[in-house]
Amino acid sequence: MATVFWENQRVILVDFLSRGDTVNSDSYIDTLKRLRARILRHAKRHNFLTLVVVVAVAVAVAVAVVVVVVVVVVVVVVVVVVVVVVVAMVVVLFVFGFFYVTYVLVVNGHDMLFL
């Protein structure tokens, strides 16, 4: 895997990860230290400070967090709506179940219709 850092005019650092290795905090910290050293070396060589914003990982993490938050909010809203509907149905059945009145149509002494 290759990690590439660049600015508008050139590539600053290309870091390769060996086959079978994974990115962990130690390897990423080492990569960021090499990136910082390259930026400082470039700034000294050209007598100016270069502002390089490393956004690839930060944006990916921010997007992932936003997606997770949105999914959690949607799930919570759906669960709340379902619970409210079920509670409303139980309340309606409970109330009308106890106050249900049977109407009987009596014709010529015979029960004809139950409502």
MOPAC internal coordinates of N, CA, C and O (Angstrom, degrees):
PM7 1SCF
backbone

  N    0.0000 0     0.00 0     0.00 0    0    0    0
  C    1.4389 1     0.00 0     0.00 0    1    0    0
  C    1.5237 1   107.76 1     0.00 0    2    1    0
  O    1.2310 1   120.97 1   -37.27 1    3    2    1
  N    1.3098 1   115.74 1   142.73 1    3    2    1
  C    1.4598 1   120.92 1   178.62 1    5    3    2
  C    1.5242 1   109.38 1  -115.65 1    6    5    3
  O    1.2310 1   121.19 1   -43.30 1    7    6    5
  N    1.3203 1   115.33 1   136.70 1    7    6    5
  C    1.4577 1   121.93 1   172.64 1    9    7    6
  C    1.5196 1   106.24 1  -111.68 1   10    9    7
  O    1.2310 1   120.83 1   -55.15 1   11   10    9
  N    1.3328 1   116.03 1   124.85 1   11   10    9
  C    1.4630 1   120.71 1  -174.75 1   13   11   10
  C    1.5227 1   108.95 1  -120.50 1   14   13   11
  O    1.2310 1   121.12 1   -49.58 1   15   14   13
  N    1.3345 1   115.47 1   130.42 1   15   14   13
  C    1.4559 1   122.28 1   174.22 1   17   15   14
  C    1.5190 1   107.16 1  -116.98 1   18   17   15
  O    1.2310 1   120.51 1   -47.84 1   19   18   17
  N    1.3347 1   116.63 1   132.16 1   19   18   17
  C    1.4582 1   119.30 1  -179.14 1   21   19   18
  C    1.5115 1   110.12 1  -145.86 1   22   21   19
  O    1.2310 1   121.58 1   -16.31 1   23   22   21
  N    1.3242 1   114.59 1   163.69 1   23   22   21
  C    1.4567 1   121.65 1   172.29 1   25   23   22
  C    1.5153 1   107.48 1  -120.74 1   26   25   23
  O    1.2310 1   120.07 1    12.33 1   27   26   25
  N    1.3101 1   117.48 1  -167.67 1   27   26   25
  C    1.4659 1   119.30 1  -173.28 1   29   27   26
  C    1.5277 1   113.89 1   -69.28 1   30   29   27
  O    1.2310 1   119.00 1   160.03 1   31   30   29
  N    1.3374 1   119.52 1   -19.97 1   31   30   29
  C    1.4621 1   120.53 1  -175.37 1   33   31   30
  C    1.5274 1   114.25 1  -110.88 1   34   33   31
  O    1.2310 1   119.81 1   158.85 1   35   34   33
  N    1.3164 1   117.96 1   -21.15 1   35   34   33
  C    1.4594 1   118.14 1  -173.78 1   37   35   34
  C    1.5214 1   110.41 1  -162.39 1   38   37   35
  O    1.2310 1   122.04 1   -13.08 1   39   38   37
  N    1.3188 1   113.71 1   166.92 1   39   38   37
  C    1.4624 1   120.95 1   172.79 1   41   39   38
  C    1.5217 1   107.52 1   -83.05 1   42   41   39
  O    1.2310 1   120.34 1   -48.18 1   43   42   41
  N    1.3104 1   116.95 1   131.82 1   43   42   41
  C    1.4594 1   121.13 1  -178.66 1   45   43   42
  C    1.5274 1   111.10 1   -90.18 1   46   45   43
  O    1.2310 1   120.52 1   134.54 1   47   46   45
  N    1.3296 1   116.62 1   -45.46 1   47   46   45
  C    1.4566 1   119.78 1  -175.98 1   49   47   46
  C    1.5219 1   109.42 1  -152.56 1   50   49   47
  O    1.2310 1   121.44 1   -43.51 1   51   50   49
  N    1.3230 1   114.84 1   136.49 1   51   50   49
  C    1.4646 1   121.40 1   171.05 1   53   51   50
  C    1.5201 1   106.14 1  -120.83 1   54   53   51
  O    1.2310 1   120.84 1   -57.69 1   55   54   53
  N    1.3131 1   116.00 1   122.31 1   55   54   53
  C    1.4572 1   121.29 1  -178.32 1   57   55   54
  C    1.5236 1   108.35 1  -119.70 1   58   57   55
  O    1.2310 1   121.04 1   -54.80 1   59   58   57
  N    1.3375 1   115.61 1   125.20 1   59   58   57
  C    1.4609 1   120.67 1  -178.74 1   61   59   58
  C    1.5185 1   109.75 1  -103.11 1   62   61   59
  O    1.2310 1   120.98 1   -41.28 1   63   62   61
  N    1.3185 1   115.73 1   138.72 1   63   62   61
  C    1.4556 1   122.28 1   176.41 1   65   63   62
  C    1.5214 1   108.15 1  -103.53 1   66   65   63
  O    1.2310 1   120.70 1   -46.87 1   67   66   65
  N    1.3178 1   116.26 1   133.13 1   67   66   65
  C    1.4695 1   120.73 1  -178.01 1   69   67   66
  C    1.5247 1   110.83 1   -63.85 1   70   69   67
  O    1.2310 1   121.51 1   -26.33 1   71   70   69
  N    1.3132 1   114.71 1   153.67 1   71   70   69
  C    1.4698 1   120.40 1   178.85 1   73   71   70
  C    1.5298 1   109.45 1   -60.19 1   74   73   71
  O    1.2310 1   121.03 1   -47.25 1   75   74   73
  N    1.3127 1   115.63 1   132.75 1   75   74   73
  C    1.4560 1   120.80 1   178.70 1   77   75   74
  C    1.5193 1   114.04 1    90.56 1   78   77   75
  O    1.2310 1   119.88 1   163.94 1   79   78   77
  N    1.3326 1   117.84 1   -16.06 1   79   78   77
  C    1.4619 1   120.69 1   178.19 1   81   79   78
  C    1.5227 1   109.67 1   -82.56 1   82   81   79
  O    1.2310 1   120.99 1   -22.91 1   83   82   81
  N    1.3216 1   115.72 1   157.09 1   83   82   81
  C    1.4569 1   121.23 1   176.43 1   85   83   82
  C    1.5154 1   109.32 1  -121.59 1   86   85   83
  O    1.2310 1   121.17 1   -23.06 1   87   86   85
  N    1.3180 1   115.37 1   156.94 1   87   86   85
  C    1.4577 1   120.12 1   177.25 1   89   87   86
  C    1.5246 1   107.41 1   -77.98 1   90   89   87
  O    1.2310 1   121.30 1   -58.36 1   91   90   89
  N    1.3189 1   115.11 1   121.64 1   91   90   89
  C    1.4551 1   119.89 1   174.06 1   93   91   90
  C    1.5208 1   107.75 1  -126.52 1   94   93   91
  O    1.2310 1   120.33 1     0.78 1   95   94   93
  N    1.3072 1   116.97 1  -179.22 1   95   94   93
  C    1.4614 1   119.44 1  -175.19 1   97   95   94
  C    1.5247 1   111.86 1   -63.24 1   98   97   95
  O    1.2310 1   119.69 1   140.74 1   99   98   97
  N    1.3189 1   118.20 1   -39.26 1   99   98   97
  C    1.4687 1   120.41 1  -178.59 1  101   99   98
  C    1.5287 1   111.87 1   -65.33 1  102  101   99
  O    1.2310 1   120.56 1   134.21 1  103  102  101
  N    1.3342 1   116.53 1   -45.79 1  103  102  101
  C    1.4704 1   118.66 1  -179.38 1  105  103  102
  C    1.5221 1   110.96 1   -67.28 1  106  105  103
  O    1.2310 1   120.15 1   143.88 1  107  106  105
  N    1.3294 1   117.31 1   -36.12 1  107  106  105
  C    1.4621 1   119.38 1   179.89 1  109  107  106
  C    1.5250 1   111.14 1   -70.87 1  110  109  107
  O    1.2310 1   120.01 1   142.74 1  111  110  109
  N    1.3294 1   117.59 1   -37.26 1  111  110  109
  C    1.4685 1   120.68 1   175.91 1  113  111  110
  C    1.5216 1   110.09 1   -62.85 1  114  113  111
  O    1.2310 1   119.83 1   137.50 1  115  114  113
  N    1.3324 1   117.92 1   -42.50 1  115  114  113
  C    1.4705 1   120.90 1   176.87 1  117  115  114
  C    1.5277 1   111.10 1   -60.63 1  118  117  115
  O    1.2310 1   120.43 1   137.84 1  119  118  117
  N    1.3240 1   116.79 1   -42.16 1  119  118  117
  C    1.4677 1   120.44 1   178.17 1  121  119  118
  C    1.5241 1   110.57 1   -62.08 1  122  121  119
  O    1.2310 1   120.24 1   135.49 1  123  122  121
  N    1.3328 1   117.14 1   -44.51 1  123  122  121
  C    1.4679 1   120.13 1   179.90 1  125  123  122
  C    1.5280 1   111.66 1   -66.58 1  126  125  123
  O    1.2310 1   119.96 1   146.78 1  127  126  125
  N    1.3347 1   117.68 1   -33.22 1  127  126  125
  C    1.4714 1   119.93 1   176.16 1  129  127  126
  C    1.5285 1   110.50 1   -66.25 1  130  129  127
  O    1.2310 1   120.36 1   137.72 1  131  130  129
  N    1.3516 1   116.92 1   -42.28 1  131  130  129
  C    1.4650 1   119.57 1   176.87 1  133  131  130
  C    1.5300 1   110.64 1   -63.98 1  134  133  131
  O    1.2310 1   120.36 1   142.13 1  135  134  133
  N    1.3180 1   116.93 1   -37.87 1  135  134  133
  C    1.4627 1   120.82 1   177.75 1  137  135  134
  C    1.5290 1   110.67 1   -63.26 1  138  137  135
  O    1.2310 1   120.28 1   135.64 1  139  138  137
  N    1.3141 1   117.06 1   -44.36 1  139  138  137
  C    1.4681 1   120.88 1   179.14 1  141  139  138
  C    1.5297 1   110.64 1   -61.77 1  142  141  139
  O    1.2310 1   120.55 1   136.63 1  143  142  141
  N    1.3365 1   116.55 1   -43.37 1  143  142  141
  C    1.4654 1   120.19 1   179.18 1  145  143  142
  C    1.5267 1   110.88 1   -61.92 1  146  145  143
  O    1.2310 1   120.10 1   138.50 1  147  146  145
  N    1.3242 1   117.41 1   -41.50 1  147  146  145
  C    1.4699 1   120.56 1   178.41 1  149  147  146
  C    1.5228 1   111.02 1   -63.56 1  150  149  147
  O    1.2310 1   120.39 1   138.08 1  151  150  149
  N    1.3194 1   116.86 1   -41.92 1  151  150  149
  C    1.4726 1   120.24 1  -179.54 1  153  151  150
  C    1.5201 1   110.15 1   -64.50 1  154  153  151
  O    1.2310 1   120.14 1   135.08 1  155  154  153
  N    1.3256 1   117.34 1   -44.92 1  155  154  153
  C    1.4642 1   120.20 1   179.88 1  157  155  154
  C    1.5224 1   111.26 1   -65.34 1  158  157  155
  O    1.2310 1   119.96 1   140.35 1  159  158  157
  N    1.3317 1   117.68 1   -39.65 1  159  158  157
  C    1.4620 1   121.10 1   177.27 1  161  159  158
  C    1.5323 1   110.32 1   -61.75 1  162  161  159
  O    1.2310 1   120.41 1   136.76 1  163  162  161
  N    1.3054 1   116.82 1   -43.24 1  163  162  161
  C    1.4660 1   121.67 1   179.18 1  165  163  162
  C    1.5331 1   110.41 1   -64.59 1  166  165  163
  O    1.2310 1   120.17 1   138.01 1  167  166  165
  N    1.3310 1   117.27 1   -41.99 1  167  166  165
  C    1.4607 1   120.91 1  -179.37 1  169  167  166
  C    1.5257 1   110.91 1   -65.76 1  170  169  167
  O    1.2310 1   119.85 1   140.08 1  171  170  169
  N    1.3391 1   117.90 1   -39.92 1  171  170  169
  C    1.4639 1   120.52 1   178.04 1  173  171  170
  C    1.5225 1   111.12 1   -65.72 1  174  173  171
  O    1.2310 1   120.98 1   138.00 1  175  174  173
  N    1.3187 1   115.73 1   -42.00 1  175  174  173
  C    1.4600 1   120.25 1  -177.13 1  177  175  174
  C    1.5286 1   111.34 1   -63.32 1  178  177  175
  O    1.2310 1   120.24 1   143.85 1  179  178  177
  N    1.3099 1   117.15 1   -36.15 1  179  178  177
  C    1.4634 1   120.37 1  -175.89 1  181  179  178
  C    1.5241 1   112.74 1  -104.46 1  182  181  179
  O    1.2310 1   120.02 1  -173.78 1  183  182  181
  N    1.3238 1   117.57 1     6.22 1  183  182  181
  C    1.4601 1   123.47 1   176.88 1  185  183  182
  C    1.5281 1   113.34 1    57.60 1  186  185  183
  O    1.2310 1   120.26 1  -142.57 1  187  186  185
  N    1.2668 1   117.11 1    37.43 1  187  186  185
  C    1.4680 1   120.40 1   172.99 1  189  187  186
  C    1.5225 1   108.27 1  -152.63 1  190  189  187
  O    1.2310 1   121.77 1   -17.87 1  191  190  189
  N    1.2877 1   114.21 1   162.13 1  191  190  189
  C    1.4582 1   119.43 1   178.27 1  193  191  190
  C    1.5189 1   108.70 1   -96.10 1  194  193  191
  O    1.2310 1   121.34 1   -46.30 1  195  194  193
  N    1.2881 1   115.05 1   133.70 1  195  194  193
  C    1.4551 1   120.94 1   178.70 1  197  195  194
  C    1.5208 1   108.22 1  -105.65 1  198  197  195
  O    1.2310 1   121.55 1   -49.17 1  199  198  197
  N    1.2908 1   114.64 1   130.83 1  199  198  197
  C    1.4541 1   118.88 1   176.77 1  201  199  198
  C    1.5185 1   108.06 1   -94.48 1  202  201  199
  O    1.2310 1   121.28 1   -65.12 1  203  202  201
  N    1.2950 1   115.15 1   114.88 1  203  202  201
  C    1.4596 1   120.59 1   178.17 1  205  203  202
  C    1.5189 1   107.05 1  -118.11 1  206  205  203
  O    1.2310 1   121.66 1   -55.44 1  207  206  205
  N    1.2570 1   114.42 1   124.56 1  207  206  205
  C    1.4563 1   119.39 1   179.73 1  209  207  206
  C    1.5185 1   107.86 1  -105.31 1  210  209  207
  O    1.2310 1   121.17 1   -59.70 1  211  210  209
  N    1.2794 1   115.37 1   120.30 1  211  210  209
  C    1.4521 1   120.08 1   178.03 1  213  211  210
  C    1.5204 1   106.40 1   -89.41 1  214  213  211
  O    1.2310 1   121.76 1   -77.69 1  215  214  213
  N    1.3300 1   114.24 1   102.31 1  215  214  213
  C    1.4520 1   118.53 1  -173.85 1  217  215  214
  C    1.5224 1   113.64 1  -110.74 1  218  217  215
  O    1.2310 1   119.71 1   166.53 1  219  218  217
  N    1.3053 1   118.16 1   -13.47 1  219  218  217
  C    1.4636 1   119.42 1  -173.38 1  221  219  218
  C    1.5158 1   111.43 1   -57.62 1  222  221  219
  O    1.2310 1   120.31 1   128.37 1  223  222  221
  N    1.3129 1   117.01 1   -51.63 1  223  222  221
  C    1.4579 1   120.17 1  -177.77 1  225  223  222
  C    1.5185 1   110.41 1   -75.95 1  226  225  223
  O    1.2310 1   120.12 1   139.76 1  227  226  225
  N    1.3333 1   117.37 1   -40.24 1  227  226  225
  C    1.4589 1   120.28 1  -178.52 1  229  227  226
  C    1.5235 1   111.01 1   -61.75 1  230  229  227
  O    1.2310 1   120.28 1   137.13 1  231  230  229
  N    1.3230 1   117.07 1   -42.87 1  231  230  229
  C    1.4589 1   120.50 1   179.63 1  233  231  230
  C    1.5195 1   110.24 1   -67.60 1  234  233  231
  O    1.2310 1   120.22 1   138.81 1  235  234  233
  N    1.3167 1   117.18 1   -41.19 1  235  234  233
  C    1.4637 1   119.96 1   179.37 1  237  235  234
  C    1.5225 1   110.80 1   -62.14 1  238  237  235
  O    1.2310 1   120.38 1   137.94 1  239  238  237
  N    1.3172 1   116.89 1   -42.06 1  239  238  237
  C    1.4621 1   120.35 1   178.89 1  241  239  238
  C    1.5227 1   110.17 1   -66.67 1  242  241  239
  O    1.2310 1   120.38 1   137.24 1  243  242  241
  N    1.3400 1   116.88 1   -42.76 1  243  242  241
  C    1.4609 1   120.17 1   179.51 1  245  243  242
  C    1.5206 1   111.28 1   -62.69 1  246  245  243
  O    1.2310 1   120.37 1   137.00 1  247  246  245
  N    1.3209 1   116.90 1   -43.00 1  247  246  245
  C    1.4634 1   120.50 1   178.88 1  249  247  246
  C    1.5228 1   110.19 1   -64.05 1  250  249  247
  O    1.2310 1   120.52 1   137.80 1  251  250  249
  N    1.3203 1   116.61 1   -42.20 1  251  250  249
  C    1.4665 1   119.75 1   179.04 1  253  251  250
  C    1.5262 1   110.91 1   -62.46 1  254  253  251
  O    1.2310 1   120.50 1   138.69 1  255  254  253
  N    1.3270 1   116.64 1   -41.31 1  255  254  253
  C    1.4662 1   120.35 1   179.00 1  257  255  254
  C    1.5220 1   110.31 1   -64.41 1  258  257  255
  O    1.2310 1   120.42 1   136.28 1  259  258  257
  N    1.3330 1   116.81 1   -43.72 1  259  258  257
  C    1.4655 1   120.39 1   179.35 1  261  259  258
  C    1.5228 1   110.37 1   -62.64 1  262  261  259
  O    1.2310 1   120.10 1   136.58 1  263  262  261
  N    1.3161 1   117.41 1   -43.42 1  263  262  261
  C    1.4698 1   120.80 1   179.50 1  265  263  262
  C    1.5248 1   110.26 1   -61.93 1  266  265  263
  O    1.2310 1   120.33 1   135.42 1  267  266  265
  N    1.3247 1   116.98 1   -44.58 1  267  266  265
  C    1.4631 1   120.19 1   179.52 1  269  267  266
  C    1.5238 1   110.51 1   -62.89 1  270  269  267
  O    1.2310 1   120.22 1   136.64 1  271  270  269
  N    1.3277 1   117.18 1   -43.36 1  271  270  269
  C    1.4669 1   120.62 1   179.47 1  273  271  270
  C    1.5247 1   110.51 1   -62.74 1  274  273  271
  O    1.2310 1   120.07 1   136.07 1  275  274  273
  N    1.3320 1   117.46 1   -43.93 1  275  274  273
  C    1.4632 1   120.81 1   179.68 1  277  275  274
  C    1.5218 1   110.54 1   -62.98 1  278  277  275
  O    1.2310 1   120.25 1   135.71 1  279  278  277
  N    1.3151 1   117.13 1   -44.29 1  279  278  277
  C    1.4709 1   120.35 1   179.29 1  281  279  278
  C    1.5239 1   110.43 1   -62.43 1  282  281  279
  O    1.2310 1   120.11 1   136.29 1  283  282  281
  N    1.3250 1   117.40 1   -43.71 1  283  282  281
  C    1.4647 1   120.69 1   179.37 1  285  283  282
  C    1.5254 1   110.41 1   -62.96 1  286  285  283
  O    1.2310 1   120.12 1   136.72 1  287  286  285
  N    1.3318 1   117.37 1   -43.28 1  287  286  285
  C    1.4663 1   120.75 1   179.31 1  289  287  286
  C    1.5231 1   110.49 1   -62.60 1  290  289  287
  O    1.2310 1   120.07 1   135.55 1  291  290  289
  N    1.3240 1   117.47 1   -44.45 1  291  290  289
  C    1.4665 1   120.79 1   179.51 1  293  291  290
  C    1.5232 1   110.31 1   -62.19 1  294  293  291
  O    1.2310 1   120.20 1   135.46 1  295  294  293
  N    1.3217 1   117.23 1   -44.54 1  295  294  293
  C    1.4657 1   120.38 1   179.43 1  297  295  294
  C    1.5255 1   110.50 1   -62.55 1  298  297  295
  O    1.2310 1   120.20 1   136.55 1  299  298  297
  N    1.3228 1   117.23 1   -43.45 1  299  298  297
  C    1.4660 1   120.71 1   179.50 1  301  299  298
  C    1.5257 1   110.40 1   -62.95 1  302  301  299
  O    1.2310 1   120.10 1   136.35 1  303  302  301
  N    1.3324 1   117.42 1   -43.65 1  303  302  301
  C    1.4658 1   120.68 1   179.20 1  305  303  302
  C    1.5227 1   110.46 1   -62.12 1  306  305  303
  O    1.2310 1   120.13 1   135.37 1  307  306  305
  N    1.3222 1   117.36 1   -44.63 1  307  306  305
  C    1.4684 1   120.52 1   179.39 1  309  307  306
  C    1.5250 1   110.29 1   -62.31 1  310  309  307
  O    1.2310 1   120.09 1   135.91 1  311  310  309
  N    1.3207 1   117.44 1   -44.09 1  311  310  309
  C    1.4675 1   120.72 1   179.42 1  313  311  310
  C    1.5241 1   110.43 1   -62.89 1  314  313  311
  O    1.2310 1   120.04 1   136.91 1  315  314  313
  N    1.3300 1   117.54 1   -43.09 1  315  314  313
  C    1.4662 1   120.85 1   179.35 1  317  315  314
  C    1.5216 1   110.42 1   -62.79 1  318  317  315
  O    1.2310 1   120.02 1   136.00 1  319  318  317
  N    1.3288 1   117.56 1   -44.00 1  319  318  317
  C    1.4667 1   120.79 1   179.34 1  321  319  318
  C    1.5238 1   110.24 1   -62.23 1  322  321  319
  O    1.2310 1   120.09 1   135.22 1  323  322  321
  N    1.3170 1   117.44 1   -44.78 1  323  322  321
  C    1.4707 1   120.54 1   179.28 1  325  323  322
  C    1.5260 1   110.42 1   -62.39 1  326  325  323
  O    1.2310 1   120.04 1   136.33 1  327  326  325
  N    1.3195 1   117.52 1   -43.67 1  327  326  325
  C    1.4656 1   120.72 1   179.35 1  329  327  326
  C    1.5234 1   110.59 1   -63.24 1  330  329  327
  O    1.2310 1   119.86 1   136.99 1  331  330  329
  N    1.3294 1   117.87 1   -43.01 1  331  330  329
  C    1.4651 1   121.19 1   179.40 1  333  331  330
  C    1.5230 1   110.52 1   -62.76 1  334  333  331
  O    1.2310 1   120.11 1   136.71 1  335  334  333
  N    1.3259 1   117.39 1   -43.29 1  335  334  333
  C    1.4675 1   120.66 1   179.43 1  337  335  334
  C    1.5218 1   110.57 1   -64.31 1  338  337  335
  O    1.2310 1   120.03 1   135.41 1  339  338  337
  N    1.3186 1   117.54 1   -44.59 1  339  338  337
  C    1.4694 1   120.62 1   179.83 1  341  339  338
  C    1.5225 1   110.61 1   -63.88 1  342  341  339
  O    1.2310 1   120.13 1   136.02 1  343  342  341
  N    1.3278 1   117.35 1   -43.98 1  343  342  341
  C    1.4672 1   120.48 1   178.70 1  345  343  342
  C    1.5234 1   110.12 1   -62.85 1  346  345  343
  O    1.2310 1   120.20 1   137.76 1  347  346  345
  N    1.3338 1   117.23 1   -42.24 1  347  346  345
  C    1.4678 1   120.10 1   178.24 1  349  347  346
  C    1.5228 1   110.92 1   -62.08 1  350  349  347
  O    1.2310 1   120.26 1   138.40 1  351  350  349
  N    1.3286 1   117.12 1   -41.60 1  351  350  349
  C    1.4637 1   120.12 1   178.62 1  353  351  350
  C    1.5217 1   110.82 1   -64.49 1  354  353  351
  O    1.2310 1   120.16 1   137.48 1  355  354  353
  N    1.3216 1   117.31 1   -42.52 1  355  354  353
  C    1.4637 1   120.69 1   179.07 1  357  355  354
  C    1.5198 1   110.25 1   -63.42 1  358  357  355
  O    1.2310 1   120.39 1   137.43 1  359  358  357
  N    1.3347 1   116.86 1   -42.57 1  359  358  357
  C    1.4681 1   120.28 1   178.86 1  361  359  358
  C    1.5204 1   110.42 1   -63.01 1  362  361  359
  O    1.2310 1   120.22 1   134.30 1  363  362  361
  N    1.3267 1   117.19 1   -45.70 1  363  362  361
  C    1.4671 1   120.64 1   179.81 1  365  363  362
  C    1.5213 1   109.96 1   -61.73 1  366  365  363
  O    1.2310 1   119.97 1   133.78 1  367  366  365
  N    1.3243 1   117.67 1   -46.22 1  367  366  365
  C    1.4638 1   120.00 1   179.35 1  369  367  366
  C    1.5226 1   111.50 1   -64.53 1  370  369  367
  O    1.2310 1   120.57 1   140.94 1  371  370  369
  N    1.3237 1   116.51 1   -39.06 1  371  370  369
  C    1.4590 1   120.68 1   179.36 1  373  371  370
  C    1.5239 1   110.63 1   -64.31 1  374  373  371
  O    1.2310 1   120.62 1   130.61 1  375  374  373
  N    1.3407 1   116.42 1   -49.39 1  375  374  373
  C    1.4649 1   120.90 1  -177.68 1  377  375  374
  C    1.5179 1   110.59 1   -65.55 1  378  377  375
  O    1.2310 1   120.24 1   128.27 1  379  378  377
  N    1.3188 1   117.15 1   -51.73 1  379  378  377
  C    1.4563 1   119.53 1  -176.55 1  381  379  378
  C    1.5238 1   111.73 1   -75.76 1  382  381  379
  O    1.2310 1   119.69 1   159.23 1  383  382  381
  N    1.2846 1   118.20 1   -20.77 1  383  382  381
  C    1.4594 1   120.52 1   176.69 1  385  383  382
  C    1.5193 1   111.76 1   -68.11 1  386  385  383
  O    1.2310 1   120.44 1   143.14 1  387  386  385
  N    1.3251 1   116.77 1   -36.86 1  387  386  385
  C    1.4548 1   120.16 1   179.76 1  389  387  386
  C    1.5204 1   112.60 1   -83.57 1  390  389  387
  O    1.2310 1   120.24 1   156.84 1  391  390  389
  N    1.3136 1   117.14 1   -23.16 1  391  390  389
  C    1.4591 1   119.75 1  -177.85 1  393  391  390
  C    1.5203 1   112.06 1  -108.40 1  394  393  391
  O    1.2310 1   120.65 1  -161.96 1  395  394  393
  N    1.3083 1   116.36 1    18.04 1  395  394  393
  C    1.4634 1   119.94 1  -179.94 1  397  395  394
  C    1.5267 1   108.65 1   -73.01 1  398  397  395
  O    1.2310 1   121.39 1   -52.89 1  399  398  397
  N    1.3220 1   114.95 1   127.11 1  399  398  397
  C    1.4643 1   120.87 1  -178.71 1  401  399  398
  C    1.5156 1   108.16 1  -110.42 1  402  401  399
  O    1.2310 1   120.60 1   -47.81 1  403  402  401
  N    1.3014 1   116.47 1   132.19 1  403  402  401
  C    1.4563 1   121.20 1   177.94 1  405  403  402
  C    1.5236 1   108.54 1   -93.13 1  406  405  403
  O    1.2310 1   121.91 1   -57.74 1  407  406  405
  N    1.3110 1   113.95 1   122.26 1  407  406  405
  C    1.4576 1   119.44 1   176.30 1  409  407  406
  C    1.5175 1   108.12 1   -99.17 1  410  409  407
  O    1.2310 1   120.86 1   -46.99 1  411  410  409
  N    1.2997 1   115.96 1   133.01 1  411  410  409
  C    1.4589 1   121.01 1  -179.01 1  413  411  410
  C    1.5237 1   108.26 1  -120.98 1  414  413  411
  O    1.2310 1   121.28 1   -54.11 1  415  414  413
  N    1.3061 1   115.16 1   125.89 1  415  414  413
  C    1.4572 1   120.64 1   176.31 1  417  415  414
  C    1.5290 1   107.39 1   -90.38 1  418  417  415
  O    1.2310 1   121.64 1   -61.47 1  419  418  417
  N    1.2867 1   114.46 1   118.53 1  419  418  417
  C    1.4631 1   119.61 1  -178.18 1  421  419  418
  C    1.5233 1   108.31 1  -107.09 1  422  421  419
  O    1.2310 1   121.24 1   -58.82 1  423  422  421
  N    1.3201 1   115.22 1   121.18 1  423  422  421
  C    1.4604 1   120.70 1   178.51 1  425  423  422
  C    1.5305 1   107.65 1  -123.08 1  426  425  423
  O    1.2310 1   121.48 1   -58.54 1  427  426  425
  N    1.3129 1   114.77 1   121.46 1  427  426  425
  C    1.4656 1   121.41 1   178.84 1  429  427  426
  C    1.5304 1   112.10 1    51.77 1  430  429  427
  O    1.2310 1   121.27 1  -139.62 1  431  430  429
  N    1.3189 1   115.17 1    40.38 1  431  430  429
  C    1.4460 1   119.05 1   176.39 1  433  431  430
  C    1.5167 1   115.28 1    81.22 1  434  433  431
  O    1.2310 1   119.90 1  -177.54 1  435  434  433
  N    1.3236 1   117.79 1     2.46 1  435  434  433
  C    1.4664 1   121.12 1  -179.98 1  437  435  434
  C    1.5357 1   110.19 1  -114.54 1  438  437  435
  O    1.2310 1   120.52 1   -40.80 1  439  438  437
  N    1.3305 1   116.62 1   139.20 1  439  438  437
  C    1.4689 1   120.77 1   176.30 1  441  439  438
  C    1.5186 1   108.19 1   -73.65 1  442  441  439
  O    1.2310 1   120.40 1   -56.73 1  443  442  441
  N    1.3457 1   116.83 1   123.27 1  443  442  441
  C    1.4542 1   120.45 1  -174.48 1  445  443  442
  C    1.5374 1   113.46 1  -108.54 1  446  445  443
  O    1.2310 1   120.64 1   142.25 1  447  446  445
  N    1.3293 1   116.38 1   -37.75 1  447  446  445
  C    1.4567 1   118.47 1  -170.75 1  449  447  446
  C    1.5182 1   109.23 1  -144.29 1  450  449  447
  O    1.2310 1   120.88 1   -48.59 1  451  450  449
  N    1.2973 1   115.93 1   131.41 1  451  450  449
  C    1.4600 1   121.24 1   175.88 1  453  451  450
  C    1.5307 1   108.52 1  -109.74 1  454  453  451
  O    1.2310 1   120.70 1   -50.57 1  455  454  453
  N    1.2889 1   116.27 1   129.43 1  455  454  453
  C    1.4660 1   120.49 1   177.29 1  457  455  454
  C    1.5046 1   109.75 1  -121.52 1  458  457  455
  O    1.2310 1   120.10 1   180.00 1  459  458  457

